[in-house]
Amino acid sequence: MTWEQVSRWASVASALAGLAAVGVAIWAALTGSKSAARASHTGKATVRGIGTANTGVMGPASSVAEPVTAERTGAAEVGEGEANTAIRRL
């Protein structure tokens, strides 16, 4: 094989890999990448000062599919801010 032929095959392989990557991205977008969320037997969350303490499930409603569960979550304490021990959709 000449260097020219090797270069052509490398270009073809690179193009195919690029098409495969685009195909996977489109497939993931079309099928939806939502996943169920579960929090169970979590520990304690403490924030000293300003912030958010979370021992449950918290996130954008659009990114979490049903079912969403929070069981036996730990305490959440915060000096100034928000505390969540259950399910909170933003």
Beta strands, then each sheet from edge to edge (+ up, - down):
strand 1: 35-40
strand 2: 45-54
strand 3: 57-59
strand 4: 64-71
strand 5: 76-84
strand 6: 87-89
sheet 1: 1+ 4+
sheet 2: 2+ 5+
sheet 3: 3+ 6+
end
